[in-house]
């Protein structure tokens, strides 16, 4: 009698990396990690500077608006070019 055999799974793996290859990959990983650290640091600093500038701009505009509210009148000069009757009632004498 033939007994069924368990199926065998064959996995192809690459041979173990040599010492030089491991050192090179470790060095490259370390360089990428340091570069990512500096990039995140620079991005956070730039974001903080931009947020600060934005808040200063908002404060400045609010300050100007509050000062403008204190002066409720507007000064200026004008010249009458043409007069017009703006009242809709009939003009006197007609």
DSSP file (Angstrom, degrees, kcal/mol; ACC not computed):
  #  RESIDUE AA STRUCTURE BP1 BP2  ACC     N-H-->O    O-->H-N    N-H-->O    O-->H-N    TCO  KAPPA ALPHA  PHI   PSI    X-CA   Y-CA   Z-CA
    1    1 A X              0   0    0      0, 0.0     2,-0.6     0, 0.0     0, 0.0   0.000 360.0 360.0 360.0 137.0    0.0    0.0    0.0
    2    2 A X        -     0   0    0      3,-0.0     2,-0.4     0, 0.0     3,-0.0  -0.774 360.0-152.0 -90.5 127.0    1.1    3.4   -0.9
    3    3 A X        -     0   0    0     -2,-0.6     2,-0.1     1,-0.0     0, 0.0  -0.829  25.9-110.7 -96.1 135.9    0.9    5.9    1.8
    4    4 A X        -     0   0    0     -2,-0.4     2,-0.3     1,-0.1    -1,-0.0  -0.413  33.1-134.2 -66.5 138.3    0.4    9.6    0.7
    5    5 A X        -     0   0    0     -2,-0.1     2,-0.2     1,-0.1    -1,-0.1  -0.640  21.2-104.7 -91.6 149.3    3.5   11.7    1.4
    6    6 A X        -     0   0    0     -2,-0.3     2,-0.1     1,-0.1    -1,-0.1  -0.497  43.6-106.6 -68.4 138.7    3.3   15.1    3.0
    7    7 A X        -     0   0    0     -2,-0.2     2,-0.5     1,-0.1    -1,-0.1  -0.425  30.9-138.5 -68.7 142.9    3.9   17.8    0.4
    8    8 A X        -     0   0    0     -2,-0.1     2,-0.6    -3,-0.1    -1,-0.1  -0.868   7.4-149.1-103.2 132.4    7.2   19.5    0.6
    9    9 A X        -     0   0    0     -2,-0.5     2,-0.6     2,-0.0    -2,-0.0  -0.889   9.7-157.6-102.0 125.0    7.5   23.2    0.2
   10   10 A X        -     0   0    0     -2,-0.6     2,-0.5     2,-0.0    -2,-0.0  -0.900   6.2-167.8-105.5 125.1   10.7   24.4   -1.3
   11   11 A X        -     0   0    0     -2,-0.6     2,-0.6     2,-0.0    -2,-0.0  -0.947  13.4-143.3-114.1 125.5   11.7   28.0   -0.6
   12   12 A X        +     0   0    0     -2,-0.5     2,-0.3     0, 0.0    -2,-0.0  -0.774  25.3 177.8 -88.6 122.9   14.5   29.5   -2.6
   13   13 A X        -     0   0    0     -2,-0.6     2,-0.2     3,-0.0     3,-0.1  -0.892  30.0-113.1-120.8 153.9   16.6   31.8   -0.5
   14   14 A X        -     0   0    0     -2,-0.3     3,-0.1     1,-0.1     0, 0.0  -0.503  45.6 -91.4 -81.2 156.7   19.6   33.7   -1.4
   15   15 A X        -     0   0    0     -2,-0.2    -1,-0.1     1,-0.1     3,-0.1  -0.243  55.9 -80.2 -64.8 157.1   22.9   32.7    0.2
   16   16 A X        -     0   0    0      1,-0.1    -1,-0.1    -3,-0.1     2,-0.1  -0.259  52.7-107.2 -58.6 141.2   23.9   34.5    3.4
   17   17 A X        -     0   0    0     -3,-0.1    -1,-0.1     1,-0.1     2,-0.0  -0.403  33.8-118.0 -71.8 146.9   25.4   37.9    2.9
   18   18 A X     >  -     0   0    0     -2,-0.1     4,-2.1     1,-0.1     5,-0.2  -0.232  29.0-100.1 -77.3 173.1   29.1   38.2    3.4
   19   19 A X  H  > S+     0   0    0      1,-0.2     4,-2.2     2,-0.2     5,-0.2   0.898 121.8  51.3 -62.8 -42.7   30.7   40.4    6.0
   20   20 A X  H  > S+     0   0    0      1,-0.2     4,-2.3     2,-0.2    -1,-0.2   0.906 109.6  50.2 -62.9 -41.9   31.5   43.2    3.5
   21   21 A X  H  > S+     0   0    0      1,-0.2     4,-2.5     2,-0.2    -1,-0.2   0.900 110.3  50.0 -64.6 -40.8   28.0   43.3    2.2
   22   22 A X  H  X S+     0   0    0     -4,-2.1     4,-2.4     2,-0.2    -1,-0.2   0.900 110.7  49.8 -64.0 -40.9   26.5   43.5    5.7
   23   23 A X  H  X S+     0   0    0     -4,-2.2     4,-2.4     2,-0.2    -2,-0.2   0.915 111.5  48.6 -64.7 -42.2   28.9   46.3    6.6
   24   24 A X  H  X S+     0   0    0     -4,-2.3     4,-2.5     2,-0.2    -2,-0.2   0.925 113.0  46.9 -64.4 -45.2   27.9   48.3    3.4
   25   25 A X  H  X S+     0   0    0     -4,-2.5     4,-2.4     2,-0.2    -1,-0.2   0.882 112.2  50.9 -65.6 -37.4   24.2   47.8    4.0
   26   26 A X  H  X S+     0   0    0     -4,-2.4     4,-2.3     2,-0.2    -1,-0.2   0.919 111.2  48.1 -63.6 -43.6   24.6   48.8    7.7
   27   27 A X  H  X S+     0   0    0     -4,-2.4     4,-2.3     2,-0.2    -2,-0.2   0.912 112.4  48.5 -64.5 -42.6   26.5   52.0    6.6
   28   28 A X  H  X S+     0   0    0     -4,-2.5     4,-2.4     2,-0.2    -2,-0.2   0.909 111.7  49.7 -64.3 -41.6   23.9   52.9    4.0
   29   29 A X  H  X S+     0   0    0     -4,-2.4     4,-2.3     1,-0.2    -1,-0.2   0.895 110.6  50.3 -62.6 -40.1   21.0   52.3    6.5
   30   30 A X  H  X S+     0   0    0     -4,-2.3     4,-2.4     2,-0.2    -2,-0.2   0.897 109.9  50.1 -65.3 -40.5   22.8   54.6    9.0
   31   31 A X  H  X S+     0   0    0     -4,-2.3     4,-2.5     2,-0.2    -2,-0.2   0.917 111.9  47.9 -63.8 -43.5   23.3   57.3    6.4
   32   32 A X  H  X S+     0   0    0     -4,-2.4     4,-2.4     2,-0.2    -2,-0.2   0.901 111.8  50.5 -64.4 -40.5   19.6   57.2    5.5
   33   33 A X  H  X S+     0   0    0     -4,-2.3     4,-2.0     2,-0.2    -2,-0.2   0.912 112.2  45.8 -64.6 -43.5   18.6   57.3    9.1
   34   34 A X  H  X S+     0   0    0     -4,-2.4     4,-2.3     2,-0.2    -2,-0.2   0.905 112.7  50.9 -66.3 -41.6   20.8   60.3    9.9
   35   35 A X  H  X S+     0   0    0     -4,-2.5     4,-2.4     1,-0.2    -2,-0.2   0.905 110.6  49.2 -63.0 -41.1   19.6   62.1    6.7
   36   36 A X  H  X S+     0   0    0     -4,-2.4     4,-2.5     2,-0.2     5,-0.2   0.895 109.5  52.7 -65.0 -39.3   15.9   61.4    7.7
   37   37 A X  H  X S+     0   0    0     -4,-2.0     4,-2.1     1,-0.2    -2,-0.2   0.933 112.4  43.8 -61.8 -46.6   16.6   62.8   11.2
   38   38 A X  H  X S+     0   0    0     -4,-2.3     4,-2.7     2,-0.2     5,-0.2   0.886 112.3  53.0 -67.6 -38.0   18.1   66.0    9.9
   39   39 A X  H  X S+     0   0    0     -4,-2.4     4,-2.6     2,-0.2    -2,-0.2   0.928 111.0  46.1 -62.7 -45.0   15.3   66.4    7.3
   40   40 A X  H  X S+     0   0    0     -4,-2.5     4,-2.3     2,-0.2    -1,-0.2   0.904 113.1  50.8 -65.1 -39.9   12.6   66.1   10.0
   41   41 A X  H  X S+     0   0    0     -4,-2.1     4,-2.1    -5,-0.2    -2,-0.2   0.931 112.4  45.2 -62.5 -45.8   14.5   68.5   12.2
   42   42 A X  H  X S+     0   0    0     -4,-2.7     4,-2.7     1,-0.2    -2,-0.2   0.897 112.2  52.4 -65.2 -40.2   14.8   71.1    9.5
   43   43 A X  H  X S+     0   0    0     -4,-2.6     4,-2.2    -5,-0.2    -1,-0.2   0.892 110.2  48.5 -64.1 -39.0   11.2   70.6    8.5
   44   44 A X  H  X S+     0   0    0     -4,-2.3     4,-2.1     2,-0.2    -1,-0.2   0.898 112.2  48.4 -67.8 -39.6   10.0   71.2   12.1
   45   45 A X  H  X S+     0   0    0     -4,-2.1     4,-2.3     2,-0.2    -2,-0.2   0.928 112.3  48.6 -65.3 -44.4   12.2   74.3   12.4
   46   46 A X  H  X S+     0   0    0     -4,-2.7     4,-2.5     1,-0.2    -2,-0.2   0.900 111.2  50.8 -62.7 -40.2   10.9   75.7    9.1
   47   47 A X  H  X S+     0   0    0     -4,-2.2     4,-2.4     1,-0.2    -1,-0.2   0.892 109.7  50.0 -63.7 -39.7    7.3   75.0   10.2
   48   48 A X  H  X S+     0   0    0     -4,-2.1     4,-2.2     2,-0.2    -2,-0.2   0.899 111.1  49.0 -66.3 -39.7    7.8   76.8   13.5
   49   49 A X  H  X S+     0   0    0     -4,-2.3     4,-2.5     2,-0.2    -2,-0.2   0.929 112.4  47.7 -64.7 -45.1    9.3   79.8   11.8
   50   50 A X  H  X S+     0   0    0     -4,-2.5     4,-2.3     1,-0.2    -2,-0.2   0.902 111.7  50.1 -63.9 -40.4    6.4   80.0    9.3
   51   51 A X  H  X S+     0   0    0     -4,-2.4     4,-2.4     2,-0.2    -1,-0.2   0.908 110.9  50.3 -64.1 -40.5    3.8   79.6   12.1
   52   52 A X  H  X S+     0   0    0     -4,-2.2     4,-2.3     2,-0.2    -2,-0.2   0.921 110.6  48.5 -62.6 -44.4    5.5   82.4   14.0
   53   53 A X  H  X S+     0   0    0     -4,-2.5     4,-2.2     1,-0.2    -1,-0.2   0.897 111.2  51.0 -62.4 -40.1    5.5   84.7   11.0
   54   54 A X  H  X S+     0   0    0     -4,-2.3     4,-2.3     2,-0.2    -2,-0.2   0.915 110.8  47.9 -63.9 -43.2    1.9   84.0   10.4
   55   55 A X  H  X S+     0   0    0     -4,-2.4     4,-2.3     1,-0.2    -2,-0.2   0.881 110.6  51.5 -66.8 -37.4    1.0   84.8   14.0
   56   56 A X  H  X S+     0   0    0     -4,-2.3     4,-2.5     2,-0.2    -1,-0.2   0.905 109.5  50.7 -64.1 -40.5    2.9   88.0   13.9
   57   57 A X  H  X S+     0   0    0     -4,-2.2     4,-2.5     2,-0.2    -2,-0.2   0.920 110.1  49.0 -63.7 -43.3    1.1   89.0   10.7
   58   58 A X  H  X S+     0   0    0     -4,-2.3     4,-2.4     1,-0.2    -2,-0.2   0.922 111.9  49.1 -61.8 -42.8   -2.3   88.3   12.3
   59   59 A X  H  X S+     0   0    0     -4,-2.3     4,-2.3     1,-0.2    -2,-0.2   0.912 111.0  50.4 -61.8 -42.8   -1.3   90.3   15.4
   60   60 A X  H  X S+     0   0    0     -4,-2.5     4,-2.3     2,-0.2    -2,-0.2   0.916 111.4  47.2 -63.6 -44.1   -0.1   93.2   13.2
   61   61 A X  H  X S+     0   0    0     -4,-2.5     4,-2.4     2,-0.2    -1,-0.2   0.911 112.0  50.2 -65.4 -41.4   -3.4   93.3   11.2
   62   62 A X  H  X S+     0   0    0     -4,-2.4     4,-2.4     1,-0.2    -1,-0.2   0.905 110.1  51.3 -62.0 -40.8   -5.5   93.2   14.3
   63   63 A X  H  X S+     0   0    0     -4,-2.3     4,-2.0     1,-0.2    -2,-0.2   0.914 110.4  48.2 -61.9 -44.1   -3.5   96.0   15.8
   64   64 A X  H  X S+     0   0    0     -4,-2.3     4,-2.0     1,-0.2    -2,-0.2   0.897 111.3  50.5 -65.1 -39.5   -4.0   98.1   12.7
   65   65 A X  H  X S+     0   0    0     -4,-2.4     4,-1.8     2,-0.2    -2,-0.2   0.897 109.5  50.4 -66.0 -39.5   -7.8   97.4   12.7
   66   66 A X  H  X S+     0   0    0     -4,-2.4     4,-1.0     1,-0.2    -1,-0.2   0.892 111.4  48.3 -65.9 -38.2   -8.1   98.4   16.3
   67   67 A X  H  X S+     0   0    0     -4,-2.0     4,-0.9     1,-0.2     3,-0.3   0.866 109.2  53.8 -67.7 -35.4   -6.3  101.6   15.7
   68   68 A X  H  < S+     0   0    0     -4,-2.0     3,-0.3     1,-0.2    -2,-0.2   0.845 103.5  56.5 -68.3 -32.8   -8.5  102.3   12.7
   69   69 A X  H  < S+     0   0    0     -4,-1.8    -1,-0.2     1,-0.2    -2,-0.2   0.807  98.7  61.3 -68.7 -28.0  -11.6  101.9   14.8
   70   70 A X  H  < S+     0   0    0     -4,-1.0     2,-1.0    -3,-0.3    -1,-0.2   0.867  99.0  59.0 -67.0 -35.6  -10.5  104.6   17.2
   71   71 A X     <  +     0   0    0     -4,-0.9    -1,-0.2    -3,-0.3    -4,-0.0  -0.814  65.4 173.1 -95.0  98.7  -10.5  107.2   14.3
   72   72 A X        +     0   0    0     -2,-1.0     2,-0.3     2,-0.0    -1,-0.2   0.517  55.3  73.3 -87.7  -3.8  -14.1  107.0   13.2
   73   73 A X        -     0   0    0     -3,-0.1     2,-0.5     2,-0.0    -2,-0.0  -0.773  69.0-143.0-110.7 156.8  -13.9  109.9   10.8
   74   74 A X        -     0   0    0     -2,-0.3     2,-0.3     2,-0.0    -2,-0.0  -0.969  11.5-151.8-119.2 128.4  -12.2  110.1    7.4
   75   75 A X        +     0   0    0     -2,-0.5     2,-0.3     2,-0.0    -2,-0.0  -0.750  35.3 121.3 -97.8 147.2  -10.3  113.2    6.3
   76   76 A X        -     0   0    0     -2,-0.3     2,-0.3     2,-0.0    -2,-0.0  -0.969  49.4-106.3 177.5 174.7  -10.0  114.1    2.6
   77   77 A X        -     0   0    0     -2,-0.3     2,-0.3     2,-0.0    -2,-0.0  -0.878  30.2-178.4-118.8 152.9  -10.6  116.6   -0.1
   78   78 A X        -     0   0    0     -2,-0.3     2,-0.4     2,-0.0    -2,-0.0  -0.980  17.4-147.2-147.6 160.7  -13.2  116.5   -2.8
   79   79 A X        -     0   0    0     -2,-0.3     2,-0.6     0, 0.0    -2,-0.0  -0.998  22.8-127.1-130.0 131.4  -14.3  118.6   -5.8
   80   80 A X        +     0   0    0     -2,-0.4     3,-0.1     1,-0.2    -2,-0.0  -0.677  28.9 175.2 -79.4 120.9  -17.9  118.7   -7.0
   81   81 A X        -     0   0    0     -2,-0.6     2,-0.3     1,-0.4    -1,-0.2   0.866  67.4  -1.0 -91.8 -44.7  -17.9  117.9  -10.7
   82   82 A X        -     0   0    0      2,-0.0    -1,-0.4     0, 0.0     2,-0.3  -0.988  66.8-136.3-150.2 135.2  -21.6  117.9  -11.4
   83   83 A X        -     0   0    0     -2,-0.3     2,-0.3    -3,-0.1    -3,-0.0  -0.682  23.1-174.9 -92.7 149.4  -24.6  118.4   -9.2
   84   84 A X        -     0   0    0     -2,-0.3     2,-0.7     0, 0.0    -2,-0.0  -0.992  28.9-119.0-142.0 147.9  -27.6  116.2   -9.4
   85   85 A X        +     0   0    0     -2,-0.3     6,-0.0     1,-0.1    -2,-0.0  -0.783  28.4 178.7 -86.3 120.5  -31.0  116.2   -7.7
   86   86 A X        +     0   0    0     -2,-0.7     2,-0.3     2,-0.0    -1,-0.1   0.549  49.2 100.3-100.5  -8.6  -31.3  113.0   -5.8
   87   87 A X        -     0   0    0      1,-0.1     4,-0.0     2,-0.1    -2,-0.0  -0.623  62.9-150.3 -79.7 135.6  -34.8  113.7   -4.4
   88   88 A X        +     0   0    0     -2,-0.3    -1,-0.1     2,-0.1     3,-0.1   0.555  66.1 101.0 -83.5  -8.0  -37.5  111.8   -6.3
   89   89 A X  S    S-     0   0    0      1,-0.1     2,-0.1     3,-0.0     3,-0.1  -0.322  90.1 -83.2 -72.7 161.8  -40.2  114.4   -5.6
   90   90 A X        -     0   0    0      1,-0.1    -1,-0.1    -2,-0.0     3,-0.1  -0.393  47.9-109.0 -66.9 140.0  -41.1  116.9   -8.3
   91   91 A X    >   -     0   0    0      1,-0.1     3,-1.2    -3,-0.1    -1,-0.1  -0.390  45.8 -90.5 -66.8 147.9  -38.8  119.9   -8.5
   92   92 A X  T 3  S+     0   0    0      1,-0.2    -1,-0.1     2,-0.1    -3,-0.0  -0.331 110.3  29.2 -63.0 138.7  -40.4  123.2   -7.3
   93   93 A X  T 3         0   0    0     -3,-0.1    -1,-0.2    -2,-0.0    -2,-0.1   0.458 360.0 360.0  93.0   3.5  -42.2  125.1  -10.0
   94   94 A X    <         0   0    0     -3,-1.2    -2,-0.1    -4,-0.0    -3,-0.1   0.408 360.0 360.0-113.3 360.0  -43.1  122.2  -12.2
